[in-house]
Amino acid sequence: MTMQEQLWQAAWIIAEQYGDEAVGFATQMAESFEAGGRQGERDLWLSIKDKVSVLTADDAGSPKYWQ
C-alpha cells in the first residue's frame, strides 16, 4: 500500500469514527505534533485533515456508502 493510500485509509477511518468532528480531531492532532516539534508527523496529519475534509464535505455522502 502506498503512503497516499495509507493516508486516505486513515482519513476514512477518522471520518467514519468522528463524523462531524473528524476535521477538528485531525486539526488537533496536527497542532499537537506541531507543539511537540514533530514537523514530519504534523505534515502527515495536515494531509489527513485535508482528506477528511473531502470525505466529510456536504456533497461527499455518508461514510457507510464510501466502501
PDB file of N, H, CA, C and O in Angstrom:
ATOM      1  N   MET A   1       0.855  -1.165   0.000  1.00  0.00           N
ATOM      2  CA  MET A   1       0.000   0.000   0.000  1.00  0.00           C
ATOM      3  C   MET A   1       0.913   1.244   0.000  1.00  0.00           C
ATOM      4  O   MET A   1       1.880   1.317   0.759  1.00  0.00           O
ATOM      5  N   THR A   2       0.592   2.194  -0.846  1.00  0.00           N
ATOM      6  H   THR A   2      -0.193   2.135  -1.462  1.00  0.00           H
ATOM      7  CA  THR A   2       1.400   3.409  -0.927  1.00  0.00           C
ATOM      8  C   THR A   2       1.087   4.333   0.261  1.00  0.00           C
ATOM      9  O   THR A   2       0.092   4.143   0.961  1.00  0.00           O
ATOM     10  N   MET A   3       1.941   5.324   0.472  1.00  0.00           N
ATOM     11  H   MET A   3       2.749   5.479  -0.097  1.00  0.00           H
ATOM     12  CA  MET A   3       1.715   6.280   1.549  1.00  0.00           C
ATOM     13  C   MET A   3       0.390   7.013   1.352  1.00  0.00           C
ATOM     14  O   MET A   3      -0.357   7.207   2.310  1.00  0.00           O
ATOM     15  N   GLN A   4       0.092   7.421   0.114  1.00  0.00           N
ATOM     16  H   GLN A   4       0.699   7.263  -0.665  1.00  0.00           H
ATOM     17  CA  GLN A   4      -1.173   8.110  -0.145  1.00  0.00           C
ATOM     18  C   GLN A   4      -2.366   7.209   0.176  1.00  0.00           C
ATOM     19  O   GLN A   4      -3.363   7.671   0.729  1.00  0.00           O
ATOM     20  N   GLU A   5      -2.266   5.945  -0.166  1.00  0.00           N
ATOM     21  H   GLU A   5      -1.456   5.569  -0.616  1.00  0.00           H
ATOM     22  CA  GLU A   5      -3.354   5.012   0.159  1.00  0.00           C
ATOM     23  C   GLU A   5      -3.514   4.891   1.670  1.00  0.00           C
ATOM     24  O   GLU A   5      -4.637   4.833   2.173  1.00  0.00           O
ATOM     25  N   GLN A   6      -2.411   4.853   2.388  1.00  0.00           N
ATOM     26  H   GLN A   6      -1.499   4.901   1.980  1.00  0.00           H
ATOM     27  CA  GLN A   6      -2.467   4.767   3.852  1.00  0.00           C
ATOM     28  C   GLN A   6      -3.094   6.019   4.447  1.00  0.00           C
ATOM     29  O   GLN A   6      -3.885   5.936   5.387  1.00  0.00           O
ATOM     30  N   LEU A   7      -2.742   7.180   3.901  1.00  0.00           N
ATOM     31  H   LEU A   7      -2.099   7.248   3.138  1.00  0.00           H
ATOM     32  CA  LEU A   7      -3.313   8.430   4.395  1.00  0.00           C
ATOM     33  C   LEU A   7      -4.811   8.488   4.129  1.00  0.00           C
ATOM     34  O   LEU A   7      -5.577   8.914   4.994  1.00  0.00           O
ATOM     35  N   TRP A   8      -5.241   8.059   2.929  1.00  0.00           N
ATOM     36  H   TRP A   8      -4.619   7.713   2.226  1.00  0.00           H
ATOM     37  CA  TRP A   8      -6.678   8.029   2.624  1.00  0.00           C
ATOM     38  C   TRP A   8      -7.409   7.039   3.524  1.00  0.00           C
ATOM     39  O   TRP A   8      -8.530   7.300   3.962  1.00  0.00           O
ATOM     40  N   GLN A   9      -6.769   5.899   3.797  1.00  0.00           N
ATOM     41  H   GLN A   9      -5.859   5.687   3.440  1.00  0.00           H
ATOM     42  CA  GLN A   9      -7.384   4.912   4.677  1.00  0.00           C
ATOM     43  C   GLN A   9      -7.553   5.487   6.087  1.00  0.00           C
ATOM     44  O   GLN A   9      -8.608   5.328   6.703  1.00  0.00           O
ATOM     45  N   ALA A  10      -6.525   6.148   6.590  1.00  0.00           N
ATOM     46  H   ALA A  10      -5.668   6.278   6.090  1.00  0.00           H
ATOM     47  CA  ALA A  10      -6.610   6.772   7.910  1.00  0.00           C
ATOM     48  C   ALA A  10      -7.712   7.825   7.933  1.00  0.00           C
ATOM     49  O   ALA A  10      -8.486   7.902   8.887  1.00  0.00           O
ATOM     50  N   ALA A  11      -7.779   8.634   6.882  1.00  0.00           N
ATOM     51  H   ALA A  11      -7.151   8.571   6.106  1.00  0.00           H
ATOM     52  CA  ALA A  11      -8.803   9.678   6.796  1.00  0.00           C
ATOM     53  C   ALA A  11     -10.200   9.060   6.796  1.00  0.00           C
ATOM     54  O   ALA A  11     -11.107   9.567   7.456  1.00  0.00           O
ATOM     55  N   TRP A  12     -10.367   7.991   6.072  1.00  0.00           N
ATOM     56  H   TRP A  12      -9.630   7.579   5.536  1.00  0.00           H
ATOM     57  CA  TRP A  12     -11.676   7.337   6.006  1.00  0.00           C
ATOM     58  C   TRP A  12     -12.086   6.814   7.381  1.00  0.00           C
ATOM     59  O   TRP A  12     -13.235   6.972   7.793  1.00  0.00           O
ATOM     60  N   ILE A  13     -11.143   6.191   8.087  1.00  0.00           N
ATOM     61  H   ILE A  13     -10.210   6.062   7.752  1.00  0.00           H
ATOM     62  CA  ILE A  13     -11.440   5.655   9.417  1.00  0.00           C
ATOM     63  C   ILE A  13     -11.807   6.790  10.374  1.00  0.00           C
ATOM     64  O   ILE A  13     -12.772   6.684  11.131  1.00  0.00           O
ATOM     65  N   ILE A  14     -11.037   7.867  10.335  1.00  0.00           N
ATOM     66  H   ILE A  14     -10.254   7.953   9.720  1.00  0.00           H
ATOM     67  CA  ILE A  14     -11.311   9.007  11.211  1.00  0.00           C
ATOM     68  C   ILE A  14     -12.661   9.629  10.877  1.00  0.00           C
ATOM     69  O   ILE A  14     -13.433   9.950  11.780  1.00  0.00           O
ATOM     70  N   ALA A  15     -12.952   9.800   9.601  1.00  0.00           N
ATOM     71  H   ALA A  15     -12.324   9.539   8.867  1.00  0.00           H
ATOM     72  CA  ALA A  15     -14.243  10.370   9.194  1.00  0.00           C
ATOM     73  C   ALA A  15     -15.390   9.487   9.665  1.00  0.00           C
ATOM     74  O   ALA A  15     -16.418   9.986  10.124  1.00  0.00           O
ATOM     75  N   GLU A  16     -15.216   8.205   9.552  1.00  0.00           N
ATOM     76  H   GLU A  16     -14.382   7.799   9.179  1.00  0.00           H
ATOM     77  CA  GLU A  16     -16.267   7.278   9.971  1.00  0.00           C
ATOM     78  C   GLU A  16     -16.454   7.305  11.489  1.00  0.00           C
ATOM     79  O   GLU A  16     -17.585   7.281  11.976  1.00  0.00           O
ATOM     80  N   GLN A  17     -15.362   7.353  12.226  1.00  0.00           N
ATOM     81  H   GLN A  17     -14.444   7.373  11.830  1.00  0.00           H
ATOM     82  CA  GLN A  17     -15.426   7.311  13.685  1.00  0.00           C
ATOM     83  C   GLN A  17     -15.883   8.629  14.313  1.00  0.00           C
ATOM     84  O   GLN A  17     -16.635   8.626  15.289  1.00  0.00           O
ATOM     85  N   TYR A  18     -15.430   9.754  13.754  1.00  0.00           N
ATOM     86  H   TYR A  18     -14.820   9.756  12.962  1.00  0.00           H
ATOM     87  CA  TYR A  18     -15.671  11.045  14.385  1.00  0.00           C
ATOM     88  C   TYR A  18     -16.764  11.868  13.711  1.00  0.00           C
ATOM     89  O   TYR A  18     -17.219  12.861  14.278  1.00  0.00           O
ATOM     90  N   GLY A  19     -17.189  11.477  12.526  1.00  0.00           N
ATOM     91  H   GLY A  19     -16.819  10.670  12.066  1.00  0.00           H
ATOM     92  CA  GLY A  19     -18.281  12.172  11.850  1.00  0.00           C
ATOM     93  C   GLY A  19     -18.024  13.659  11.695  1.00  0.00           C
ATOM     94  O   GLY A  19     -16.998  14.066  11.150  1.00  0.00           O
ATOM     95  N   ASP A  20     -18.959  14.471  12.175  1.00  0.00           N
ATOM     96  H   ASP A  20     -19.793  14.141  12.618  1.00  0.00           H
ATOM     97  CA  ASP A  20     -18.867  15.926  12.038  1.00  0.00           C
ATOM     98  C   ASP A  20     -17.656  16.519  12.750  1.00  0.00           C
ATOM     99  O   ASP A  20     -17.248  17.638  12.438  1.00  0.00           O
ATOM    100  N   GLU A  21     -17.085  15.804  13.683  1.00  0.00           N
ATOM    101  H   GLU A  21     -17.416  14.895  13.936  1.00  0.00           H
ATOM    102  CA  GLU A  21     -15.941  16.296  14.453  1.00  0.00           C
ATOM    103  C   GLU A  21     -14.611  15.799  13.900  1.00  0.00           C
ATOM    104  O   GLU A  21     -13.563  16.060  14.492  1.00  0.00           O
ATOM    105  N   ALA A  22     -14.633  15.096  12.789  1.00  0.00           N
ATOM    106  H   ALA A  22     -15.484  14.884  12.308  1.00  0.00           H
ATOM    107  CA  ALA A  22     -13.425  14.472  12.246  1.00  0.00           C
ATOM    108  C   ALA A  22     -12.361  15.486  11.834  1.00  0.00           C
ATOM    109  O   ALA A  22     -11.179  15.293  12.118  1.00  0.00           O
ATOM    110  N   VAL A  23     -12.770  16.562  11.167  1.00  0.00           N
ATOM    111  H   VAL A  23     -13.731  16.718  10.936  1.00  0.00           H
ATOM    112  CA  VAL A  23     -11.800  17.577  10.745  1.00  0.00           C
ATOM    113  C   VAL A  23     -11.171  18.228  11.973  1.00  0.00           C
ATOM    114  O   VAL A  23      -9.962  18.458  12.007  1.00  0.00           O
ATOM    115  N   GLY A  24     -11.974  18.518  12.962  1.00  0.00           N
ATOM    116  H   GLY A  24     -12.956  18.331  12.935  1.00  0.00           H
ATOM    117  CA  GLY A  24     -11.462  19.093  14.196  1.00  0.00           C
ATOM    118  C   GLY A  24     -10.474  18.174  14.894  1.00  0.00           C
ATOM    119  O   GLY A  24      -9.454  18.627  15.413  1.00  0.00           O
ATOM    120  N   PHE A  25     -10.776  16.882  14.906  1.00  0.00           N
ATOM    121  H   PHE A  25     -11.604  16.514  14.484  1.00  0.00           H
ATOM    122  CA  PHE A  25      -9.870  15.914  15.509  1.00  0.00           C
ATOM    123  C   PHE A  25      -8.531  15.903  14.780  1.00  0.00           C
ATOM    124  O   PHE A  25      -7.477  15.954  15.414  1.00  0.00           O
ATOM    125  N   ALA A  26      -8.567  15.838  13.465  1.00  0.00           N
ATOM    126  H   ALA A  26      -9.423  15.797  12.950  1.00  0.00           H
ATOM    127  CA  ALA A  26      -7.329  15.814  12.683  1.00  0.00           C
ATOM    128  C   ALA A  26      -6.533  17.103  12.870  1.00  0.00           C
ATOM    129  O   ALA A  26      -5.304  17.078  12.921  1.00  0.00           O
ATOM    130  N   THR A  27      -7.232  18.218  12.971  1.00  0.00           N
ATOM    131  H   THR A  27      -8.231  18.238  12.930  1.00  0.00           H
ATOM    132  CA  THR A  27      -6.576  19.511  13.212  1.00  0.00           C
ATOM    133  C   THR A  27      -5.880  19.501  14.567  1.00  0.00           C
ATOM    134  O   THR A  27      -4.744  19.959  14.683  1.00  0.00           O
ATOM    135  N   GLN A  28      -6.546  18.988  15.584  1.00  0.00           N
ATOM    136  H   GLN A  28      -7.469  18.616  15.491  1.00  0.00           H
ATOM    137  CA  GLN A  28      -5.952  18.910  16.921  1.00  0.00           C
ATOM    138  C   GLN A  28      -4.714  18.015  16.923  1.00  0.00           C
ATOM    139  O   GLN A  28      -3.723  18.322  17.585  1.00  0.00           O
ATOM    140  N   MET A  29      -4.773  16.925  16.192  1.00  0.00           N
ATOM    141  H   MET A  29      -5.578  16.676  15.654  1.00  0.00           H
ATOM    142  CA  MET A  29      -3.611  16.038  16.111  1.00  0.00           C
ATOM    143  C   MET A  29      -2.433  16.764  15.460  1.00  0.00           C
ATOM    144  O   MET A  29      -1.303  16.672  15.941  1.00  0.00           O
ATOM    145  N   ALA A  30      -2.693  17.484  14.372  1.00  0.00           N
ATOM    146  H   ALA A  30      -3.610  17.559  13.981  1.00  0.00           H
ATOM    147  CA  ALA A  30      -1.632  18.228  13.687  1.00  0.00           C
ATOM    148  C   ALA A  30      -1.035  19.279  14.626  1.00  0.00           C
ATOM    149  O   ALA A  30       0.185  19.433  14.693  1.00  0.00           O
ATOM    150  N   GLU A  31      -1.888  19.995  15.342  1.00  0.00           N
ATOM    151  H   GLU A  31      -2.878  19.870  15.287  1.00  0.00           H
ATOM    152  CA  GLU A  31      -1.417  21.021  16.266  1.00  0.00           C
ATOM    153  C   GLU A  31      -0.605  20.423  17.402  1.00  0.00           C
ATOM    154  O   GLU A  31       0.373  21.017  17.857  1.00  0.00           O
ATOM    155  N   SER A  32      -1.011  19.255  17.852  1.00  0.00           N
ATOM    156  H   SER A  32      -1.805  18.773  17.482  1.00  0.00           H
ATOM    157  CA  SER A  32      -0.290  18.578  18.929  1.00  0.00           C
ATOM    158  C   SER A  32       1.130  18.220  18.496  1.00  0.00           C
ATOM    159  O   SER A  32       2.090  18.435  19.236  1.00  0.00           O
ATOM    160  N   PHE A  33       1.250  17.675  17.298  1.00  0.00           N
ATOM    161  H   PHE A  33       0.470  17.500  16.696  1.00  0.00           H
ATOM    162  CA  PHE A  33       2.585  17.326  16.808  1.00  0.00           C
ATOM    163  C   PHE A  33       3.417  18.575  16.533  1.00  0.00           C
ATOM    164  O   PHE A  33       4.630  18.568  16.741  1.00  0.00           O
ATOM    165  N   GLU A  34       2.782  19.634  16.074  1.00  0.00           N
ATOM    166  H   GLU A  34       1.796  19.640  15.905  1.00  0.00           H
ATOM    167  CA  GLU A  34       3.496  20.885  15.844  1.00  0.00           C
ATOM    168  C   GLU A  34       4.041  21.431  17.163  1.00  0.00           C
ATOM    169  O   GLU A  34       5.188  21.871  17.231  1.00  0.00           O
ATOM    170  N   ALA A  35       3.220  21.402  18.203  1.00  0.00           N
ATOM    171  H   ALA A  35       2.288  21.044  18.148  1.00  0.00           H
ATOM    172  CA  ALA A  35       3.648  21.876  19.514  1.00  0.00           C
ATOM    173  C   ALA A  35       4.804  21.038  20.055  1.00  0.00           C
ATOM    174  O   ALA A  35       5.657  21.536  20.790  1.00  0.00           O
ATOM    175  N   GLY A  36       4.819  19.778  19.686  1.00  0.00           N
ATOM    176  H   GLY A  36       4.126  19.373  19.089  1.00  0.00           H
ATOM    177  CA  GLY A  36       5.887  18.880  20.123  1.00  0.00           C
ATOM    178  C   GLY A  36       7.128  18.936  19.241  1.00  0.00           C
ATOM    179  O   GLY A  36       8.090  18.201  19.462  1.00  0.00           O
ATOM    180  N   GLY A  37       7.100  19.809  18.245  1.00  0.00           N
ATOM    181  H   GLY A  37       6.318  20.406  18.065  1.00  0.00           H
ATOM    182  CA  GLY A  37       8.261  19.951  17.374  1.00  0.00           C
ATOM    183  C   GLY A  37       8.444  18.822  16.378  1.00  0.00           C
ATOM    184  O   GLY A  37       9.546  18.612  15.871  1.00  0.00           O
ATOM    185  N   ARG A  38       7.397  18.109  16.101  1.00  0.00           N
ATOM    186  H   ARG A  38       6.502  18.280  16.513  1.00  0.00           H
ATOM    187  CA  ARG A  38       7.483  16.970  15.180  1.00  0.00           C
ATOM    188  C   ARG A  38       6.810  17.338  13.861  1.00  0.00           C
ATOM    189  O   ARG A  38       5.667  16.966  13.595  1.00  0.00           O
ATOM    190  N   GLN A  39       7.557  18.079  13.047  1.00  0.00           N
ATOM    191  H   GLN A  39       8.486  18.380  13.263  1.00  0.00           H
ATOM    192  CA  GLN A  39       7.029  18.622  11.802  1.00  0.00           C
ATOM    193  C   GLN A  39       6.607  17.545  10.803  1.00  0.00           C
ATOM    194  O   GLN A  39       5.596  17.705  10.119  1.00  0.00           O
ATOM    195  N   GLY A  40       7.351  16.469  10.709  1.00  0.00           N
ATOM    196  H   GLY A  40       8.173  16.339  11.264  1.00  0.00           H
ATOM    197  CA  GLY A  40       7.003  15.398   9.773  1.00  0.00           C
ATOM    198  C   GLY A  40       5.634  14.809  10.073  1.00  0.00           C
ATOM    199  O   GLY A  40       4.811  14.629   9.176  1.00  0.00           O
ATOM    200  N   GLU A  41       5.401  14.511  11.352  1.00  0.00           N
ATOM    201  H   GLU A  41       6.069  14.657  12.081  1.00  0.00           H
ATOM    202  CA  GLU A  41       4.106  13.971  11.757  1.00  0.00           C
ATOM    203  C   GLU A  41       3.008  15.016  11.584  1.00  0.00           C
ATOM    204  O   GLU A  41       1.887  14.690  11.194  1.00  0.00           O
ATOM    205  N   ARG A  42       3.340  16.282  11.879  1.00  0.00           N
ATOM    206  H   ARG A  42       4.251  16.547  12.195  1.00  0.00           H
ATOM    207  CA  ARG A  42       2.380  17.370  11.670  1.00  0.00           C
ATOM    208  C   ARG A  42       1.940  17.419  10.220  1.00  0.00           C
ATOM    209  O   ARG A  42       0.751  17.546   9.930  1.00  0.00           O
ATOM    210  N   ASP A  43       2.896  17.319   9.313  1.00  0.00           N
ATOM    211  H   ASP A  43       3.862  17.216   9.550  1.00  0.00           H
ATOM    212  CA  ASP A  43       2.571  17.366   7.888  1.00  0.00           C
ATOM    213  C   ASP A  43       1.680  16.197   7.467  1.00  0.00           C
ATOM    214  O   ASP A  43       0.785  16.363   6.638  1.00  0.00           O
ATOM    215  N   LEU A  44       1.922  15.025   8.034  1.00  0.00           N
ATOM    216  H   LEU A  44       2.649  14.890   8.708  1.00  0.00           H
ATOM    217  CA  LEU A  44       1.062  13.869   7.735  1.00  0.00           C
ATOM    218  C   LEU A  44      -0.365  14.131   8.200  1.00  0.00           C
ATOM    219  O   LEU A  44      -1.324  13.830   7.488  1.00  0.00           O
ATOM    220  N   TRP A  45      -0.502  14.700   9.410  1.00  0.00           N
ATOM    221  H   TRP A  45       0.277  14.945   9.989  1.00  0.00           H
ATOM    222  CA  TRP A  45      -1.839  14.977   9.927  1.00  0.00           C
ATOM    223  C   TRP A  45      -2.537  16.081   9.158  1.00  0.00           C
ATOM    224  O   TRP A  45      -3.760  16.056   9.022  1.00  0.00           O
ATOM    225  N   LEU A  46      -1.784  17.053   8.651  1.00  0.00           N
ATOM    226  H   LEU A  46      -0.791  17.074   8.762  1.00  0.00           H
ATOM    227  CA  LEU A  46      -2.406  18.072   7.808  1.00  0.00           C
ATOM    228  C   LEU A  46      -2.933  17.444   6.518  1.00  0.00           C
ATOM    229  O   LEU A  46      -3.989  17.834   6.020  1.00  0.00           O
ATOM    230  N   SER A  47      -2.199  16.476   5.984  1.00  0.00           N
ATOM    231  H   SER A  47      -1.341  16.159   6.389  1.00  0.00           H
ATOM    232  CA  SER A  47      -2.655  15.773   4.786  1.00  0.00           C
ATOM    233  C   SER A  47      -3.910  14.950   5.095  1.00  0.00           C
ATOM    234  O   SER A  47      -4.857  14.923   4.308  1.00  0.00           O
ATOM    235  N   ILE A  48      -3.901  14.288   6.238  1.00  0.00           N
ATOM    236  H   ILE A  48      -3.132  14.310   6.877  1.00  0.00           H
ATOM    237  CA  ILE A  48      -5.081  13.522   6.656  1.00  0.00           C
ATOM    238  C   ILE A  48      -6.267  14.464   6.836  1.00  0.00           C
ATOM    239  O   ILE A  48      -7.378  14.144   6.414  1.00  0.00           O
ATOM    240  N   LYS A  49      -6.043  15.624   7.460  1.00  0.00           N
ATOM    241  H   LYS A  49      -5.140  15.884   7.803  1.00  0.00           H
ATOM    242  CA  LYS A  49      -7.109  16.598   7.667  1.00  0.00           C
ATOM    243  C   LYS A  49      -7.722  17.029   6.337  1.00  0.00           C
ATOM    244  O   LYS A  49      -8.943  17.124   6.214  1.00  0.00           O
ATOM    245  N   ASP A  50      -6.880  17.287   5.347  1.00  0.00           N
ATOM    246  H   ASP A  50      -5.888  17.210   5.446  1.00  0.00           H
ATOM    247  CA  ASP A  50      -7.385  17.676   4.033  1.00  0.00           C
ATOM    248  C   ASP A  50      -8.242  16.570   3.424  1.00  0.00           C
ATOM    249  O   ASP A  50      -9.279  16.842   2.818  1.00  0.00           O
ATOM    250  N   LYS A  51      -7.809  15.340   3.589  1.00  0.00           N
ATOM    251  H   LYS A  51      -6.968  15.119   4.082  1.00  0.00           H
ATOM    252  CA  LYS A  51      -8.554  14.199   3.044  1.00  0.00           C
ATOM    253  C   LYS A  51      -9.872  13.998   3.800  1.00  0.00           C
ATOM    254  O   LYS A  51     -10.898  13.686   3.197  1.00  0.00           O
ATOM    255  N   VAL A  52      -9.835  14.177   5.115  1.00  0.00           N
ATOM    256  H   VAL A  52      -9.001  14.430   5.605  1.00  0.00           H
ATOM    257  CA  VAL A  52     -11.064  14.086   5.914  1.00  0.00           C
ATOM    258  C   VAL A  52     -12.053  15.157   5.457  1.00  0.00           C
ATOM    259  O   VAL A  52     -13.255  14.907   5.372  1.00  0.00           O
ATOM    260  N   SER A  53     -11.540  16.343   5.167  1.00  0.00           N
ATOM    261  H   SER A  53     -10.563  16.547   5.236  1.00  0.00           H
ATOM    262  CA  SER A  53     -12.406  17.432   4.686  1.00  0.00           C
ATOM    263  C   SER A  53     -13.120  17.034   3.400  1.00  0.00           C
ATOM    264  O   SER A  53     -14.304  17.322   3.227  1.00  0.00           O
ATOM    265  N   VAL A  54     -12.411  16.381   2.515  1.00  0.00           N
ATOM    266  H   VAL A  54     -11.449  16.147   2.656  1.00  0.00           H
ATOM    267  CA  VAL A  54     -13.019  15.919   1.259  1.00  0.00           C
ATOM    268  C   VAL A  54     -14.093  14.872   1.558  1.00  0.00           C
ATOM    269  O   VAL A  54     -15.191  14.915   1.002  1.00  0.00           O
ATOM    270  N   LEU A  55     -13.763  13.945   2.433  1.00  0.00           N
ATOM    271  H   LEU A  55     -12.872  13.911   2.885  1.00  0.00           H
ATOM    272  CA  LEU A  55     -14.689  12.854   2.721  1.00  0.00           C
ATOM    273  C   LEU A  55     -15.934  13.301   3.481  1.00  0.00           C
ATOM    274  O   LEU A  55     -16.992  12.683   3.364  1.00  0.00           O
ATOM    275  N   THR A  56     -15.809  14.361   4.251  1.00  0.00           N
ATOM    276  H   THR A  56     -14.950  14.864   4.346  1.00  0.00           H
ATOM    277  CA  THR A  56     -16.939  14.807   5.070  1.00  0.00           C
ATOM    278  C   THR A  56     -17.649  16.024   4.490  1.00  0.00           C
ATOM    279  O   THR A  56     -18.553  16.572   5.120  1.00  0.00           O
ATOM    280  N   ALA A  57     -17.253  16.445   3.312  1.00  0.00           N
ATOM    281  H   ALA A  57     -16.518  16.000   2.800  1.00  0.00           H
ATOM    282  CA  ALA A  57     -17.922  17.583   2.667  1.00  0.00           C
ATOM    283  C   ALA A  57     -19.401  17.260   2.457  1.00  0.00           C
ATOM    284  O   ALA A  57     -19.785  16.095   2.347  1.00  0.00           O
ATOM    285  N   ASP A  58     -20.212  18.294   2.405  1.00  0.00           N
ATOM    286  H   ASP A  58     -19.900  19.240   2.495  1.00  0.00           H
ATOM    287  CA  ASP A  58     -21.657  18.114   2.262  1.00  0.00           C
ATOM    288  C   ASP A  58     -22.041  17.254   1.064  1.00  0.00           C
ATOM    289  O   ASP A  58     -23.027  16.519   1.116  1.00  0.00           O
ATOM    290  N   ASP A  59     -21.270  17.342  -0.012  1.00  0.00           N
ATOM    291  H   ASP A  59     -20.469  17.939  -0.054  1.00  0.00           H
ATOM    292  CA  ASP A  59     -21.608  16.578  -1.215  1.00  0.00           C
ATOM    293  C   ASP A  59     -20.901  15.222  -1.288  1.00  0.00           C
ATOM    294  O   ASP A  59     -20.950  14.555  -2.322  1.00  0.00           O
ATOM    295  N   ALA A  60     -20.246  14.810  -0.202  1.00  0.00           N
ATOM    296  H   ALA A  60     -20.207  15.352   0.637  1.00  0.00           H
ATOM    297  CA  ALA A  60     -19.495  13.544  -0.219  1.00  0.00           C
ATOM    298  C   ALA A  60     -20.363  12.333   0.095  1.00  0.00           C
ATOM    299  O   ALA A  60     -19.951  11.203  -0.170  1.00  0.00           O
ATOM    300  N   GLY A  61     -21.524  12.534   0.639  1.00  0.00           N
ATOM    301  H   GLY A  61     -21.859  13.452   0.853  1.00  0.00           H
ATOM    302  CA  GLY A  61     -22.367  11.405   1.016  1.00  0.00           C
ATOM    303  C   GLY A  61     -22.003  10.884   2.396  1.00  0.00           C
ATOM    304  O   GLY A  61     -21.172  11.471   3.089  1.00  0.00           O
ATOM    305  N   SER A  62     -22.603   9.823   2.779  1.00  0.00           N
ATOM    306  H   SER A  62     -23.279   9.346   2.216  1.00  0.00           H
ATOM    307  CA  SER A  62     -22.408   9.236   4.098  1.00  0.00           C
ATOM    308  C   SER A  62     -21.267   8.224   4.087  1.00  0.00           C
ATOM    309  O   SER A  62     -21.074   7.532   3.086  1.00  0.00           O
ATOM    310  N   PRO A  63     -20.495   8.120   5.195  1.00  0.00           N
ATOM    311  CA  PRO A  63     -19.392   7.157   5.239  1.00  0.00           C
ATOM    312  C   PRO A  63     -19.804   5.726   4.913  1.00  0.00           C
ATOM    313  O   PRO A  63     -19.013   4.965   4.354  1.00  0.00           O
ATOM    314  N   LYS A  64     -21.034   5.353   5.259  1.00  0.00           N
ATOM    315  H   LYS A  64     -21.676   5.971   5.713  1.00  0.00           H
ATOM    316  CA  LYS A  64     -21.443   3.972   5.019  1.00  0.00           C
ATOM    317  C   LYS A  64     -21.510   3.651   3.515  1.00  0.00           C
ATOM    318  O   LYS A  64     -21.516   2.481   3.133  1.00  0.00           O
ATOM    319  N   TYR A  65     -21.561   4.690   2.663  1.00  0.00           N
ATOM    320  H   TYR A  65     -21.556   5.640   2.974  1.00  0.00           H
ATOM    321  CA  TYR A  65     -21.629   4.466   1.228  1.00  0.00           C
ATOM    322  C   TYR A  65     -20.275   4.544   0.537  1.00  0.00           C
ATOM    323  O   TYR A  65     -20.189   4.334  -0.673  1.00  0.00           O
ATOM    324  N   TRP A  66     -19.211   4.845   1.289  1.00  0.00           N
ATOM    325  H   TRP A  66     -19.280   5.016   2.272  1.00  0.00           H
ATOM    326  CA  TRP A  66     -17.891   5.012   0.685  1.00  0.00           C
ATOM    327  C   TRP A  66     -17.240   3.704   0.302  1.00  0.00           C
ATOM    328  O   TRP A  66     -16.351   3.687  -0.549  1.00  0.00           O
ATOM    329  N   GLN A  67     -17.654   2.624   0.900  1.00  0.00           N
ATOM    330  H   GLN A  67     -18.377   2.638   1.591  1.00  0.00           H
ATOM    331  CA  GLN A  67     -16.968   1.342   0.677  1.00  0.00           C
ATOM    332  C   GLN A  67     -17.205   0.809  -0.704  1.00  0.00           C
ATOM    333  O   GLN A  67     -16.698  -0.258  -1.049  1.00  0.00           O
TER     334      GLN A  67
END
